[in-house]
């Protein structure tokens, strides 16, 4: 019996393809290694944004908590790598994050808005894909681990979106989110040949 698919994630224009699920499940060790890199990068993104916008008190407090949680997840994934005898090592990055960052405007106040919304989209996709891993992974303990991370990713993408609506008019936020979400789905329209969380 095929496990049920997850409900559509509100911010995402297209759901993840069956091809990605098959690729990921067939390469769980590489997915775990890439997941470690993703958690590290997510923590770094939150910290860098905090430093860039130190005068934005609400943002700094919210992203401090996200950075701490992302580092906790980084450690948890690394424990899985240790258990499976997988050393930390560099991986080639798919065009996903770079493609989204290329859409970010360089001048304020637009840079801050785009930074928040790109982070929200990445977290939304992470939420969806960790949920898919939790649903389809044939290893019960690892599947449970991924399901346990889903709520955090959902909370993170909600926090980034809430921060955007705190600092900007909601109509402006929604219009820009729509534009960026189209780009996000286009970046995933062709499956990256190497298995990655965002490929």
HELIX and SHEET records of a PDB file:
HELIX    1   1 UNK A   18  UNK A   25  1                                   8    
HELIX    2   2 UNK A   28  UNK A   52  1                                  25    
HELIX    3   3 UNK A   57  UNK A   83  1                                  27    
HELIX    4   4 UNK A   96  UNK A  102  1                                   7    
HELIX    5   5 UNK A  110  UNK A  136  1                                  27    
HELIX    6   6 UNK A  140  UNK A  167  1                                  28    
HELIX    7   7 UNK A  170  UNK A  187  1                                  18    
END                                                                             
